[in-house]
Amino acid sequence: MALMITDECINCDVCEPECPNGAISPGDEIYVIEPSLCTECVGHYDTPQCVEVCPVDCIPKDPKHAENHDELMAKYQRLNAAD
């Protein structure tokens, strides 16, 4: 399942540089996560790094983009195939 940033986001800028896939970017009002790039850090880290650094706990799983660990690993592999 990809992650999402809720409207509790305070635009503190700490999550964006932590994302190894470049899935986080500034949105119109709050930061946003591109689901096609989010692997919940599977393949990179044991836990989602954006969740680890978020001071307001506003990054839950996105129910609109349900993926299991195997699907997240496959996405990671696709995203990193050119490396």
N, C-alpha and C positions, 0 to 999 in steps of 0.2 A: 504494500500500500504506500503510495506516495504521501508525503507530508504536506501540510498546508499552514499558512500563517493567518491567524484570526485577527479581527479588528482590535484586539487588545494590544497589538504591536505598537511600540512607542518609537519606532524608527531609530533605534540606538546604533545601528550599523554593525553590530558584532556578528550577526549570523552570516551575512553575505561572504566575507572572506574565508569562513570556515568550511564552506561547501566545496568538496573536492570535485564535484561534477559541474559547477557553475550554474546550478539550478535556481539559485536565489538572486533576485534582482529587485531594484526599487520599482514599486508600482505607483499608481496615481496618488494614493494616500498612505499605503503601507507596503512593506516588502511582500513579494509574491514568490511562490515556488512553482517552477515549470514541471508538471508531473512527468513529462516524457524524459526529463533529465534526473529526476529524484530517485535515488536507489536506497534512501534511508541510510546512506553510507555503507550499505552492504558491499563488500569487496574492498573497502577502504579501512573502515573502523568497526569496532564491535557495537557502537551506539551512534545514533545520528548526532553529528557534531553541532548542528544548529540548535538542537534541543538542549545539549549540554551547556551552551553558552548563553542561551536566552534568559535574560533577567526577569521576564514577566510570564514565563511558561505559556506562550501563545502559539506553540507549534505542535498541534495534534496530528494524528493520522487523518488523511483525507478519505472519507467514506465513499467519495465518488470515484476513487482510483484504487480499488482494492487489488493488492498483489501479495502473493506469499513470498517466502524467502527465496525459493527457487526462481520465481519470476523476476525478483529484484536482482538476483545474481546474473540471470540471463541478460537483463537490461544493462547491468554493469559491464558485462563482457562485450556487448554490442557497442556501448559508448567508448570502450577502451580498446577496441579492435585495431584501430589505426596506430596505437602507441607502440 
